[in-house]
């Protein structure tokens, strides 16, 4: 869990520092292979993610979490 919190803080910091400040209307799409459980945690804890494309679970699944579209393939 400690490592996951570290990753969340890194994503938040880099998202805002390197992208959202420069492109406030830009879309944020994450390509992930972490599975739906971790993708849901990211969506719940990091604002301004528009979509997460997830490929770990090998199941077609679509959900909306905290305004983030999660698409699993």
Long-range contacts (C-beta under 8 A, 24 or more apart in sequence): 4-38, 4-41, 8-41, 8-42, 8-45, 8-46, 11-42, 11-46, 12-45, 12-46, 15-46, 15-48, 15-49, 16-48, 20-48, 27-51, 29-53, 32-56, 36-61, 36-63, 36-70, 36-72, 39-65, 39-70, 39-72, 40-65, 40-70, 42-68, 43-68, 43-70
